[in-house]
Amino acid sequence: MMNQFIKHNLLLPLLILPILISNGARTVTQADATYAPYQVVNGGFETGDQTGWTRYGLWKGESGMQAFDTSLVTSGTYFSSYPYNKTGTYCMGITSASVTWSQSEERMGYLRSSNFTLGGTGWISFKLGGGKNTEFAYMSVRKTSDNTEVARFGNRFFNNTSRATTVYGSSISNAEAFLFPYYFNLSTVTTLGTGLYILLCDTAGYNWSILSADAFVTYYATAPSPGTDDLATNIVPSILHVGNGGQTYLTQLNGSLSEWTNVDNIWKTDSGYCRSDNGGDAALGSLRSSAFTITPTYDHIRMGWGGRLMADKQIFISVKEVGSNIEMLRILRRADKSSYSDGARQNAMIDLTFLNGTGKEYYLEISDNTTDGWGLNTADSVRFITDSDWSAVVTPYPGDQVTYLWSGASDSYHTTGMADAFPGTTLTSTQEATSYGTDFLNDTASYCSTLGGATMATDGKWTALANAYATLSSTAKDYFVNAGTTDTSIVQARDRYVFLIGKYTALHDNNFMTSSTGTVYHATVNGGATLENPGNMSGVLIIIIGVTLLAAVSYVSIRKKRNQN
């Protein structure tokens, strides 16, 4: 028995080498993810919070009505027992200890990622759940330069338990918030090197207008090979007559849908007007106009509007900017129609003077996201009118003007609080360094576990890590050199770097982990290996040698005692 114990202890150094090398790395399921500029920060919410993400409101500036509450980052299940199918430990969920289901479903708003540069093969991947109707809950990919929306994706498998069972590998009885994997090649819609960001959008209340999300990977050095069901469908809006200018193409809705886009095929004509119940009250979706501009002569709209107007979080009209598709103005029922639910069209006067002279094109979306009684929108005679026509109605009947949500100042009709710009949050230097450290550990873990670090010099991984390190701010770089740094991911990343640069001569020519002034990190632990002398073995090897000698001494001592006996 003693000989067997000694034998195993002599083998111990060989067994612990891969463990020591890979210590601290979290599980990686997407192989080519690297740190910014190519990868969004905290794409899997694995920090346990929304680090790297920014929330924006939509509804009257009320914090209690803002979607994507920070508490929704979860490691649990939904509705007590159903699995999210998250990657890693955390994901963006739908409820929490402080946000109930009814509260979460009612809320609206946006969640913006950090910026990333489209690189590698151009492929991205992500997971989405929820989003019953993709008109109102979706993921948007936009340019950082001008907010142009290059792609939009919905969860096309909402509550598809058959698909969820296939993905999960075991029976799934509810897939409403189940996270389905999706892949898309963004280089088909924009060029490599373009600055982009991701925006999760929840734009209406109720009826599963809510998203769960996880596993955003925005860099693949090698193109993945997803199955057909894993491919995301780009549903970015197509607007009629863009570039033609003027408001010629805002055709009146007088019993005809000509020059309008019936997005979800729920709109139909009836007795000279249009209504959104092709499929009954349960039908959900939008009717989209052609492009138009606002001029001093025509900067007001008049229309007849009815339906379940009392449901103002679900029945509304949006004015959106062509290209970015950002909602510049949300039009709600008249103030005197707070309990209105009927198909008869009521006069609705809409003021668009704040968009006058921008030189940009816009379009309307008339939306229906309610399934209740009279759960529809009715509209007719949507047309531009002159200032004199406006005054002739609004002066004697001021109550005929609708109410608005927008980003400007409040007045008797306009309510502020709706975001129409998404600048994002600049990461602190600490967040930069921590994120890079985590991703360095991720990207080198598989090489270390197979003792194949030298191949990083030939397969491009080491160069990619160096390029990513070069994007860090000066202060962030200094964290990797400062001996007083205590953050676990930074310390483990630089110690692994010391080991790799010391063990593999193929990595010597790209000695990149330096401070902002070019100072290299001196490892003061486990033997004092330094980056200036990369031929030295790291402290890890010193430990192994020490353990080996200790085991050998123990073996000799025990044999000596046995011989004496």
C-alpha positions in Angstrom: 0.0 0.0 0.0 2.8 2.4 0.9 4.6 1.7 -2.4 1.4 2.5 -4.3 1.0 5.8 -2.4 4.6 6.8 -3.2 4.1 5.9 -6.8 1.1 8.1 -7.2 2.8 11.0 -5.4 5.7 10.8 -7.9 3.2 11.1 -10.7 1.5 14.0 -9.1 3.6 16.8 -10.7 2.7 15.5 -14.1 -1.0 15.4 -13.3 -1.2 18.9 -11.8 0.5 20.7 -14.6 -2.7 21.1 -16.8 -4.7 22.0 -13.6 -2.3 24.8 -12.6 -2.1 26.1 -16.1 -5.9 26.3 -16.6 -6.7 27.5 -13.0 -9.2 30.4 -13.0 -10.6 30.0 -16.5 -14.4 29.7 -16.8 -16.0 27.4 -19.3 -15.9 28.5 -22.9 -18.5 27.2 -25.3 -17.8 29.6 -28.2 -14.2 29.1 -29.2 -13.2 32.3 -31.1 -14.5 35.0 -28.7 -11.9 37.7 -28.1 -12.0 40.9 -26.2 -12.9 44.3 -27.7 -12.7 45.8 -30.2 -14.3 42.7 -31.7 -16.3 41.3 -28.9 -19.0 43.0 -26.8 -18.2 43.2 -23.1 -20.0 40.7 -20.9 -21.9 39.2 -23.8 -23.0 36.3 -21.6 -23.8 38.4 -18.5 -21.3 36.2 -16.7 -20.4 39.0 -14.3 -23.8 38.4 -12.7 -24.9 41.9 -13.6 -25.2 44.3 -16.6 -21.6 45.4 -16.8 -21.0 46.7 -20.3 -24.7 47.2 -21.0 -26.8 50.4 -20.8 -30.5 50.7 -20.1 -32.8 53.2 -21.8 -36.5 54.0 -21.0 -39.4 54.5 -23.3 -42.5 55.3 -21.2 -42.8 58.8 -19.7 -39.5 58.6 -17.8 -41.0 56.3 -15.2 -38.3 54.1 -13.7 -40.8 51.6 -12.6 -41.8 51.2 -16.3 -38.3 50.6 -17.7 -37.6 47.2 -19.1 -34.5 45.1 -18.6 -34.2 45.7 -14.9 -30.8 45.1 -13.5 -32.2 42.4 -11.2 -33.2 40.3 -14.1 -29.7 38.9 -14.7 -30.3 35.4 -13.2 -28.7 32.1 -12.6 -32.1 30.4 -12.1 -35.1 29.2 -14.0 -38.3 30.9 -15.1 -41.8 30.4 -13.7 -40.2 28.3 -10.9 -39.1 25.3 -13.0 -38.5 25.9 -16.7 -34.9 26.1 -17.9 -33.6 29.1 -19.8 -31.0 27.0 -21.7 -28.4 29.6 -20.7 -24.7 29.4 -21.6 -22.6 29.5 -18.4 -24.0 30.6 -15.1 -26.1 33.7 -16.0 -28.4 35.1 -18.6 -30.8 38.0 -18.9 -34.1 36.7 -17.6 -37.7 37.7 -17.4 -38.5 37.9 -13.6 -36.6 38.3 -10.4 -37.2 38.6 -6.6 -38.1 42.3 -7.1 -39.8 42.2 -10.5 -42.9 40.1 -10.9 -44.1 38.6 -14.2 -47.0 41.1 -14.6 -44.6 44.0 -14.0 -42.0 42.7 -16.3 -44.4 42.1 -19.2 -45.8 45.6 -18.9 -42.5 47.4 -19.0 -40.8 48.9 -22.1 -37.3 50.1 -23.0 -34.0 49.2 -24.5 -30.7 47.5 -23.4 -27.6 48.5 -25.3 -24.3 46.6 -25.5 -20.8 48.0 -25.6 -19.4 48.9 -29.1 -17.7 46.3 -31.2 -15.8 46.2 -34.5 -17.0 43.6 -37.0 -14.0 41.4 -37.6 -12.9 37.9 -38.3 -15.3 36.1 -40.6 -18.2 38.5 -39.8 -20.3 35.9 -38.1 -22.0 36.5 -34.8 -24.1 34.3 -32.5 -26.6 34.9 -29.7 -29.5 33.4 -27.8 -33.0 34.9 -27.6 -36.2 33.9 -25.8 -39.6 35.6 -25.4 -40.7 38.1 -28.0 -44.0 36.6 -29.2 -44.4 39.3 -31.9 -41.1 40.3 -33.5 -42.6 43.8 -34.4 -42.4 44.8 -30.7 -39.6 42.7 -29.1 -36.4 42.1 -31.1 -32.6 42.5 -31.2 -31.2 45.3 -33.4 -27.6 45.7 -34.7 -26.7 49.3 -35.5 -23.7 51.3 -36.7 -22.0 53.4 -34.0 -21.4 56.2 -36.6 -25.0 57.1 -37.4 -27.2 54.5 -35.7 -28.1 52.9 -39.1 -29.9 49.6 -38.4 -28.1 47.0 -40.5 -29.9 43.9 -39.1 -32.9 43.0 -36.9 -33.6 39.6 -35.4 -36.6 38.2 -33.6 -37.1 35.0 -31.7 -38.8 33.0 -34.5 -39.1 29.9 -32.3 -41.1 31.5 -29.5 -42.6 28.8 -27.4 -41.8 26.1 -29.9 -41.4 23.2 -27.5 -40.5 20.7 -30.2 -37.5 22.8 -31.3 -36.6 23.5 -27.7 -36.6 19.8 -26.9 -34.2 19.2 -29.8 -31.9 22.0 -28.7 -32.0 21.1 -25.0 -31.6 17.4 -25.5 -34.6 16.5 -23.2 -38.3 17.2 -23.1 -39.3 20.9 -22.7 -43.0 21.6 -21.9 -42.7 25.4 -22.0 -40.5 27.4 -24.3 -41.8 30.9 -23.8 -38.6 32.3 -22.4 -36.4 29.4 -23.6 -33.2 30.7 -25.1 -32.9 29.5 -28.7 -29.4 29.8 -30.4 -29.0 31.9 -33.5 -26.2 32.6 -35.9 -25.8 35.3 -38.6 -23.1 36.5 -40.9 -23.1 40.3 -40.6 -20.6 40.7 -43.4 -23.5 40.1 -45.7 -25.1 43.4 -44.6 -22.2 45.6 -43.7 -18.4 45.6 -44.2 -15.7 44.2 -42.0 -14.2 46.9 -39.8 -17.6 48.6 -39.2 -18.3 49.8 -35.7 -21.5 48.3 -34.4 -23.6 47.8 -31.2 -26.5 45.6 -30.2 -29.8 47.0 -28.9 -32.4 44.8 -27.3 -35.8 46.4 -27.9 -39.0 45.9 -25.9 -41.4 48.5 -27.4 -44.9 47.6 -26.3 -46.6 46.4 -23.2 -48.0 42.9 -22.5 -48.6 39.9 -24.8 -45.0 38.5 -24.3 -43.4 41.7 -25.6 -40.4 40.8 -23.5 -37.0 39.3 -24.2 -34.7 36.9 -22.4 -31.1 36.9 -23.9 -27.7 35.4 -23.5 -24.4 34.4 -25.2 -23.7 37.3 -27.5 -20.5 36.4 -29.4 -19.5 38.9 -32.0 -16.2 37.5 -33.3 -15.4 34.3 -35.0 -12.0 33.8 -36.5 -13.3 30.7 -38.2 -16.8 30.6 -39.7 -19.2 28.4 -37.7 -21.4 25.8 -39.5 -24.9 26.3 -38.0 -27.8 24.2 -39.1 -30.7 25.8 -40.9 -32.8 26.1 -37.8 -29.9 27.9 -36.0 -29.7 30.7 -38.7 -31.2 34.0 -37.7 -33.6 35.8 -40.1 -32.9 39.4 -40.8 -36.2 41.3 -40.5 -34.8 44.9 -40.7 -37.7 47.0 -42.1 -38.0 47.7 -45.8 -39.5 51.1 -46.4 -41.2 51.9 -49.7 -40.1 54.9 -51.8 -37.0 55.8 -49.8 -35.1 58.6 -51.5 -38.0 60.0 -53.5 -38.5 62.9 -51.0 -41.7 64.8 -50.2 -44.9 63.4 -48.7 -46.4 62.3 -52.0 -46.3 58.6 -50.9 -48.2 59.0 -47.6 -51.3 57.6 -49.3 -54.6 58.1 -47.5 -56.1 55.0 -45.8 -59.4 55.4 -47.5 -60.3 51.7 -48.0 -57.0 50.8 -49.6 -53.7 49.6 -48.3 -51.8 50.7 -51.4 -48.4 52.2 -50.7 -48.5 50.8 -47.1 -46.8 47.7 -45.9 -49.0 45.2 -44.1 -46.2 43.8 -42.0 -47.9 40.9 -40.3 -50.9 40.7 -42.7 -53.3 41.5 -39.9 -54.7 44.7 -41.6 -57.7 44.6 -43.9 -60.1 47.2 -45.4 -63.8 47.4 -44.4 -66.4 49.9 -45.5 -63.9 52.5 -46.6 -61.5 52.3 -43.6 -58.7 50.0 -42.4 -58.7 47.8 -39.3 -56.1 45.4 -37.7 -58.3 42.3 -37.0 -57.6 40.1 -40.0 -57.5 37.1 -37.7 -59.7 38.6 -35.0 -58.9 40.6 -31.9 -56.0 38.2 -31.2 -54.1 39.4 -34.3 -51.0 41.5 -33.5 -48.8 43.6 -35.7 -48.2 46.9 -37.6 -49.1 48.8 -40.7 -46.1 50.8 -42.2 -46.3 53.8 -44.4 -44.0 54.8 -47.2 -41.1 57.3 -46.7 -41.9 61.0 -46.4 -40.2 64.3 -45.4 -41.6 67.1 -43.3 -41.8 70.6 -45.0 -43.0 73.9 -43.6 -46.1 73.7 -45.7 -47.0 70.2 -44.6 -45.9 69.5 -41.1 -49.2 68.3 -39.6 -51.2 65.1 -40.0 -55.0 64.6 -39.7 -56.6 61.1 -39.5 -59.5 59.2 -38.2 -58.5 56.8 -35.4 -60.4 54.2 -33.4 -60.1 50.8 -31.7 -59.0 50.0 -28.2 -57.4 53.4 -27.7 -57.6 53.1 -23.9 -54.8 50.5 -24.1 -52.1 53.2 -24.8 -49.2 50.8 -24.1 -50.5 48.6 -26.9 -52.4 50.7 -29.4 -50.2 53.6 -30.7 -48.7 55.2 -33.8 -44.9 55.7 -34.2 -43.0 58.2 -36.3 -39.7 56.6 -37.2 -36.5 57.8 -38.9 -35.6 56.0 -42.2 -32.2 54.2 -41.9 -31.9 54.1 -38.1 -35.6 53.1 -37.7 -35.4 55.0 -34.3 -38.7 56.0 -33.0 -38.7 59.8 -32.8 -42.2 60.3 -31.6 -44.9 58.0 -30.2 -48.5 59.1 -30.8 -51.1 58.1 -28.1 -54.8 58.6 -27.8 -56.4 62.0 -27.2 -56.6 63.0 -23.6 -60.4 62.6 -23.6 -60.2 59.0 -24.9 -58.7 57.3 -21.8 -61.6 54.8 -21.7 -62.4 54.6 -25.4 -62.8 51.1 -26.9 -64.8 51.2 -30.1 -64.3 50.8 -33.8 -65.7 54.3 -34.8 -62.9 56.6 -35.9 -62.3 59.8 -33.9 -60.7 62.9 -35.2 -56.9 62.8 -34.4 -54.7 65.9 -35.0 -50.9 65.2 -35.1 -48.2 67.9 -34.9 -44.9 67.1 -36.5 -43.4 70.6 -36.6 -40.4 69.5 -34.5 -39.2 67.4 -37.5 -39.5 70.3 -39.9 -36.4 71.1 -41.8 -34.3 68.1 -40.7 -33.9 67.0 -44.3 -34.4 63.4 -43.2 -37.1 60.9 -44.2 -39.6 59.3 -41.9 -42.4 56.8 -41.9 -45.4 55.9 -39.7 -46.2 52.6 -38.1 -49.7 52.1 -36.8 -49.4 49.3 -34.2 -51.7 46.8 -32.5 -50.4 44.7 -29.6 -53.6 43.9 -27.7 -55.9 40.9 -27.8 -58.6 42.2 -25.5 -62.2 43.0 -26.6 -62.0 45.6 -29.4 -58.3 44.6 -29.5 -57.6 46.4 -32.7 -56.7 49.6 -34.4 -58.9 51.3 -36.9 -57.7 54.1 -39.2 -58.8 56.2 -42.2 -58.0 59.4 -44.1 -54.4 59.6 -42.9 -53.0 62.7 -44.7 -50.9 65.8 -44.4 -52.6 69.1 -43.9 -51.5 72.8 -44.1 -51.0 75.0 -41.1 -54.2 76.8 -41.8 -56.1 73.5 -42.0 -54.6 72.6 -38.6 -55.6 75.9 -37.0 -59.1 75.7 -38.3 -59.6 72.5 -36.3 -57.3 72.8 -33.2 -58.2 76.4 -32.4 -61.9 75.7 -31.8 -61.3 72.1 -30.7 -58.0 71.8 -28.9 -59.0 68.4 -27.4 -58.8 66.9 -30.9 -55.0 66.9 -30.7 -53.4 63.6 -29.7 -50.9 63.1 -26.9 -47.2 62.3 -27.4 -44.2 60.5 -26.0 -40.9 62.0 -27.1 -37.4 62.9 -25.9 -38.0 66.7 -25.7 -39.4 68.9 -23.0 -42.9 68.2 -21.6 -45.9 70.4 -22.2 -49.7 69.9 -22.1 -49.5 67.3 -24.9 -45.9 66.1 -24.9 -44.5 63.8 -22.2 -40.8 63.4 -22.1 -38.9 60.2 -21.2 -38.6 58.3 -24.5 -35.0 57.6 -25.7 -34.2 58.5 -29.3 -30.4 58.1 -28.9 -28.3 55.4 -27.5 -24.8 56.6 -26.8 -23.9 53.7 -24.5 -21.6 53.6 -21.5 -17.9 54.0 -21.6 -16.2 51.3 -19.7 -14.0 52.2 -16.8 -10.3 51.2 -17.1 -10.9 48.6 -14.4 -13.8 47.0 -16.4 -11.6 47.1 -19.5 -8.7 45.3 -17.8 -11.0 42.8 -16.0 -12.8 41.9 -19.2 -9.6 41.4 -21.2 -8.2 39.3 -18.4 -11.2 37.0 -18.4 -11.2 36.6 -22.1 -7.4 36.0 -22.2 -8.0 33.1 -19.8 -10.9 31.9 -21.9 -9.0 32.0 -25.2 -5.9 30.2 -23.9 -7.7 27.6 -21.7 -8.0 24.9 -24.4 -4.4 25.4 -25.5 -3.2 25.0 -21.9 -5.3 21.9 -21.2 -3.8 20.2 -24.2 -0.3 21.6 -23.6 -0.5 23.1 -27.1 0.4 26.7 -26.4 3.0 26.9 -29.2 0.2 26.5 -31.9 -1.1 30.0 -30.9 1.8 31.4 -32.8 0.8 29.8 -36.0 -3.0 29.8 -35.9 -3.4 33.5 -35.3 -4.6 33.3 -31.7 -1.6 35.0 -30.1 -1.7 37.8 -32.6 -5.4 38.3 -32.0 -4.7 38.5 -28.2 -1.9 41.0 -28.9 -4.1 43.2 -31.1 -6.9 43.1 -28.5 -4.5 44.1 -25.8 -3.3 47.0 -27.9 -6.9 48.5 -27.8 -6.9 48.8 -24.0 -6.6 52.3 -22.5 -3.3 53.3 -20.9 -4.7 52.9 -17.4 -6.1 49.5 -18.2 -2.7 48.3 -19.5 -1.1 49.5 -16.3 -3.2 47.1 -14.2 -1.4 44.2 -15.9 2.0 45.5 -14.9 1.3 46.9 -11.4 2.4 44.3 -8.8 -0.3 45.7 -6.5 -3.2 44.6 -8.7 -5.5 42.2 -6.9 -8.3 41.5 -9.4 -8.4 37.8 -9.9 -8.9 37.7 -13.6 -6.1 40.2 -14.2 -3.6 38.5 -11.9 -4.4 35.0 -13.3 -4.2 36.3 -16.9 -0.8 37.9 -16.5 0.6 34.9 -14.6 -0.6 32.6 -17.3 1.0 35.0 -19.8 4.3 34.7 -18.0 4.1 31.0 -18.1 3.2 30.8 -21.8 5.9 33.3 -22.9 8.4 31.4 -20.8 7.5 27.9 -21.9 6.9 28.4 -25.6 9.8 30.0 -27.6 7.4 30.4 -30.6 5.6 33.2 -28.6 8.8 35.1 -27.7 8.7 37.4 -30.7 5.3 38.9 -29.7 5.9 40.0 -26.1 2.8 42.3 -25.9 1.7 42.5 -22.2 3.4 45.7 -21.2 2.3 48.9 -19.5 1.3 52.1 -21.4 5.0 53.2 -21.3 6.4 49.8 -22.4 7.3 48.5 -18.9 7.0 44.7 -18.7 5.5 42.8 -15.8 8.0 41.2 -13.3 6.5 38.1 -11.8 7.5 38.3 -8.1 5.8 35.1 -7.2 7.1 31.5 -7.5 10.7 32.1 -8.6 10.6 35.5 -10.1 10.3 34.7 -13.7 10.3 37.9 -15.8 9.2 38.8 -19.3 12.6 40.2 -20.2 14.0 36.6 -19.8 11.3 34.6 -21.4 13.5 31.5 -21.7 13.1 31.0 -17.9 10.4 28.6 -16.8 7.7 30.2 -14.8 6.9 29.8 -11.1 4.5 27.0 -12.1 7.5 24.9 -13.1 9.3 25.9 -9.9 6.4 24.5 -7.9 6.4 21.3 -10.0 10.2 20.8 -9.4 9.7 21.5 -5.7 6.9 19.0 -5.5 8.9 16.4 -7.4 11.9 16.9 -5.1 9.7 16.7 -2.0 8.1 13.5 -3.3 11.5 12.0 -4.0 12.9 12.9 -0.6 9.8 11.4 1.0 10.3 8.2 -1.1 14.0 7.9 -0.1 13.2 8.5 3.6 10.5 5.9 3.6 12.6 3.3 1.8 15.5 4.0 4.3 13.1 3.5 7.3 11.8 0.2 5.8 15.4 -1.0 5.2 16.3 -0.2 8.8 13.3 -2.2 9.9 
